[in-house]
Amino acid sequence: MEKIKIGILEMKEYATKKPIAVTATGEFVTPSELVEKPSLAVGSLLALSEDLQSKLTIERNKLEPDFKLGIIGVGIVTKDEVIQHVEARTELGQEIVRAEMNYCNDLMATLAGGAPSEWPAVPTPKSEPIPPDWEWAPKKWWRFFSTCALFCENTTDAVTRYAADYRVKNVHPVFKKRGFRVIVLQGVDDVRANFAPKAKSKRVVYISGIGHGSPTTYTGHLGDPILKACLYDPSEVQKKVIHLLSCQTAKQLGPDIIKKDGKAYAGYFENFTFVYDEMELFWKCDSTFDIMMSNGATAEASHNATIAAYNAAIASVPNTAAATWLTHDRNYFRSPVINAIYGDKVAKISPFIRPPLTPFMEVEDAVPELTAV
């Protein structure tokens, strides 16, 4: 599709026609009009009346080609349904309006003189050698020093399965190459009965996954509650870094994990929403946190790279529905960088047990994958 350059951004032709502002008298302002006449900027769109915000939101979505939103925790919403929710001023409709206003505010600032965003430099995974302390150990023993990454991927749900498939292909192999033992719960196995005994292992240093969620709960297959605030054994999260691609778990579950001695939590404060036509952009941004952590980055560096990935993705599809919802997800991403209730900014993980050694291969600490060659 042909693109037209407006300011520092290259937009799809239809995107150049979508208004990014509305005047107090109800006149729409397009990106090119704003670049040609900066005085048309109206300040924060969130200061406009609800009627004008709704009017701008409806017009922007009407001019968008047909699309579907996937809302993890809600379901699939069509373009017509988006407009209906805005018109009816439902709870979802109000969230859609806020998302559009926040994105348009950002876009106006970018067109007024922002700098182009670039994808962050994510390290190419390299196998980490056994720590020098254990060079005396024969290589065939190294697997007994390895730690585990536990993944809970909801592959059986119509909304989450696309992200799960992406993560299996693009995230899990990075952890394996680094030397982590990878344990995957997916399909009908993605349930609490399987999760709890594996998570309790001291060998598990990282937990991540895609699933539906609520402020208190992260779920797996058919809504099975894998982690529910205050209702799990603290040993399931102690000394672990946990990243959940799920709606709203940053509200209560994330802080509860840290209260139970989790090292760090990363996830989302509101509903995670994606656009089907550009879904891989959403998965790539969120997975940046996993990949950075696997390569030995701190939670802070992983967070910053994730935000940079979102910014680059947003700039790659300016003034589209995808840009609106990438901005929404970026704005609600939470980690220790945002607040200490989400843990320690300098938290790291390693594919090998680090000194001081914990009791080695305790029976209650063993997992089947650790005995595999």
Long-range contacts (C-beta under 8 A, 24 or more apart in sequence): 6-31, 6-32, 6-35, 6-111, 7-31, 7-35, 7-110, 7-111, 8-110, 8-111, 8-114, 8-115, 8-116, 9-110, 9-111, 9-315, 9-318, 9-319, 10-318, 11-318, 11-319, 12-317, 12-320, 14-63, 14-64, 14-65, 15-318, 15-319, 15-320, 16-319, 17-63, 18-59, 18-60, 18-63, 18-64, 18-319, 19-56, 19-59, 19-60, 20-60, 20-104, 20-107, 20-108, 20-111, 20-319, 21-45, 21-56, 21-104, 21-108, 22-48, 22-52, 22-55, 22-56, 24-48, 24-52, 26-52, 26-55, 28-56, 28-59, 31-107, 31-111, 31-318, 31-319, 34-108, 34-111, 34-112, 35-111, 38-112, 41-108, 41-112, 44-105, 45-101, 45-104, 45-105, 46-98, 46-101, 46-102, 46-105, 48-101, 50-89, 50-97, 53-97, 53-100, 53-101, 54-86, 54-87, 54-89, 54-97, 56-100, 56-101, 56-104, 57-86, 57-96, 57-97, 57-100, 57-101, 58-83, 58-86, 58-87, 60-100, 60-104, 60-324, 61-86, 61-100, 61-321, 64-320, 64-321, 67-275, 67-276, 67-277, 67-321, 68-275, 68-276, 69-273, 69-274, 69-275, 69-276, 69-321, 69-325, 70-159, 70-162, 70-273, 70-274, 70-275, 70-276, 70-279, 71-159, 71-247, 71-271, 71-272, 71-273, 72-159, 72-160, 72-163, 72-210, 72-211, 72-212, 72-213, 72-245, 72-246, 72-247, 72-271, 72-272, 72-273, 72-274, 73-212, 73-213, 73-214, 73-246, 73-247, 73-248, 73-271, 73-272, 74-247, 74-271, 75-158, 75-159, 76-158, 76-159, 95-270, 95-271, 99-273, 99-324, 99-325, 99-327, 99-328, 100-324, 102-327, 102-328, 102-331, 103-314, 103-323, 103-324, 103-327, 103-328, 106-314, 106-327, 107-318, 107-319, 107-323, 110-315, 110-318, 116-315, 117-308, 117-311, 117-312, 117-314, 117-315, 118-308, 118-312, 119-308, 119-309, 119-312, 120-288, 120-304, 120-305, 120-308, 120-309, 120-312, 122-288, 122-291, 122-292, 122-295, 122-305, 122-309, 123-291, 123-292, 123-295, 123-297, 125-173, 125-174, 125-177, 125-178, 125-291, 125-294, 125-295, 126-177, 126-178, 127-177, 127-178, 127-179, 128-178, 128-179, 128-296, 128-350, 128-351, 128-352, 130-352, 131-352, 131-354, 131-355, 133-355, 134-352, 142-352, 143-181, 143-370, 143-372, 143-373, 144-360, 144-361, 144-370, 145-352, 145-353, 146-179, 146-180, 146-181, 146-203, 146-351, 146-352, 146-353, 146-370, 147-180, 147-181, 147-203, 147-204, 147-205, 147-206, 147-349, 147-350, 147-351, 147-352, 147-353, 148-180, 148-181, 148-182, 148-183, 148-198, 148-201, 148-203, 148-204, 148-205, 148-206, 148-367, 148-369, 148-370, 149-175, 149-180, 149-181, 149-182, 149-183, 149-204, 149-205, 149-206, 149-207, 149-208, 149-294, 149-349, 150-183, 150-185, 150-195, 150-198, 150-199, 150-204, 150-206, 150-207, 150-208, 151-182, 151-183, 151-184, 151-185, 151-186, 151-207, 151-208, 151-209, 152-185, 152-186, 152-190, 152-195, 152-207, 152-208, 152-209, 152-210, 152-211, 152-218, 152-220, 152-226, 153-184, 153-185, 153-186, 153-190, 153-209, 153-210, 153-211, 154-186, 154-190, 154-209, 154-210, 154-211, 154-212, 154-219, 154-220, 154-221, 155-186, 155-187, 155-190, 156-187, 156-188, 156-190, 156-221, 156-222, 157-211, 157-212, 157-221, 159-212, 160-210, 160-211, 160-212, 162-279, 162-283, 163-210, 163-245, 163-274, 163-279, 163-282, 163-283, 163-286, 164-210, 166-280, 166-283, 166-284, 166-287, 167-208, 167-209, 167-210, 167-245, 167-283, 167-287, 167-290, 170-283, 170-284, 170-287, 171-208, 171-287, 171-290, 171-291, 174-290, 174-291, 174-294, 174-295, 175-206, 175-290, 175-294, 175-351, 178-294, 178-295, 178-351, 179-351, 179-352, 180-206, 180-294, 180-351, 181-367, 181-369, 181-370, 182-369, 183-367, 183-369, 185-209, 185-220, 187-221, 188-221, 189-221, 190-220, 190-221, 190-224, 190-226, 191-220, 191-221, 191-224, 191-226, 192-220, 192-224, 192-225, 192-226, 192-227, 195-220, 195-226, 195-227, 195-236, 196-232, 196-233, 196-236, 198-367, 199-235, 199-236, 199-237, 199-240, 200-233, 200-235, 200-236, 200-364, 201-365, 201-366, 201-367, 202-239, 202-358, 202-362, 202-365, 203-353, 203-365, 203-366, 203-367, 203-370, 204-240, 204-367, 205-239, 205-240, 205-241, 205-349, 205-350, 206-240, 206-241, 206-242, 206-243, 206-293, 206-294, 206-349, 207-237, 207-240, 207-241, 207-242, 207-243, 208-242, 208-243, 208-244, 208-245, 208-290, 209-244, 209-245, 209-246, 210-245, 210-246, 211-244, 211-245, 211-246, 212-246, 212-247, 213-244, 213-246, 213-247, 213-248, 213-249, 213-253, 213-267, 214-247, 214-248, 214-249, 215-248, 215-249, 215-251, 215-252, 215-253, 216-249, 216-251, 216-252, 216-253, 216-256, 217-249, 217-253, 218-244, 218-246, 218-249, 218-253, 219-246, 227-253, 227-257, 228-253, 229-253, 229-256, 230-256, 232-260, 234-260, 234-261, 237-261, 237-262, 238-262, 239-263, 241-265, 241-266, 241-293, 241-299, 241-343, 241-347, 241-349, 242-266, 242-267, 243-267, 243-289, 243-290, 243-293, 244-268, 245-272, 245-286, 246-272, 247-271, 247-272, 250-332, 250-334, 250-342, 254-334, 254-341, 254-342, 255-341, 255-342, 257-343, 258-341, 258-342, 258-343, 262-343, 263-299, 263-343, 263-344, 263-347, 264-299, 264-335, 264-336, 264-342, 264-343, 264-344, 264-345, 264-347, 265-334, 265-335, 265-336, 265-342, 265-343, 266-299, 266-302, 266-303, 266-306, 266-333, 266-334, 266-335, 266-342, 267-333, 267-334, 268-329, 268-332, 268-333, 268-334, 269-332, 269-333, 269-334, 270-328, 270-332, 272-329, 272-332, 273-325, 273-328, 273-329, 274-325, 274-329, 275-320, 275-321, 275-322, 275-325, 277-322, 278-317, 278-320, 278-322, 281-313, 281-316, 281-317, 281-322, 281-326, 282-313, 282-325, 282-326, 282-329, 284-309, 284-313, 285-309, 285-310, 285-313, 285-326, 285-329, 285-330, 286-329, 289-335, 293-348, 293-349, 294-349, 296-348, 296-349, 296-350, 297-348, 298-345, 298-346, 298-347, 298-348, 299-335, 299-336, 299-337, 299-343, 299-344, 299-345, 299-346, 299-347, 299-348, 300-335, 300-336, 300-337, 300-345, 300-346, 302-335, 303-333, 303-335, 303-336, 303-337, 303-338, 304-337, 306-333, 307-333
